[in-house]
Structures are given as structure tokens and as C-alpha cells.
């Protein structure tokens, strides 16, 4: 009789090295410093459950106003930055990130002019 698909998966799982199996449990077991539930490297918690150094870049959350970095404990965290951004409104001046969003504006570049007072139809 041939083994079932479930039995094949169980056997394959048991072939993995113990540290890799333990790293995918999502709970910190003896000998682990972090556990993110997978056996991948490069995501702030390694396949052997060791955290990446604080400040190491990690996967982007898609927000241009944050820098995503490892916290040194196995998690990726977004840190606000002061990068240039664009809120899509020309009449509030040059935009800059603040507090994790495109929130600082240099003011009306058309001060005293009619360009920002026009109503588009």
C-alpha cells in the first residue's frame, strides 16, 4: 500500500531540521529568541528563530512616509520619515512626510494669485 498524501507531508515535515520545524510554531520555544511562524530568512526573524539586528531593512508596508526596519526582537516596524511626498493638492505647496503621513506643507505657492481660487468645471 502506498502512503497517503497526508502521510507523505508528515514524513517530509519530520525530515526538516528541528530548528526549522520549531521556527514555524508562532510561539517562542526554548532555544528561540523570536518566532514569526515561518522558516524564511530576511523577515526580521530567521529560519533558526534568531532576530535580525535592529535597523535592518524589511518588507515595505507600501507607505512612502515610513521606513520599515527590524526592531531587533523579530518584528518589522514602520518608522516615520521626513521624505518628500505629494498629497495631490498643488495649492498647499511642497509636501513632506511627518508622523508617517504626507502632512507638512510649505504653503500656497500661488499666494496672491488666482490659480488656487479657480473652480474647475
Buried (B, 14 or more C-beta within 10 A) or exposed (E): EEEEEEEEEEEEEEEBEEBBBBBBEEEBEEEBBBBBEEBEEEBBBBBBBBBBEEEBEBEEEEBBBBBBBBBBEBBBBBEBBEBEBEEEEEBBBEBBBBEBBBBBBEEBEBEEEEEEEEEEE
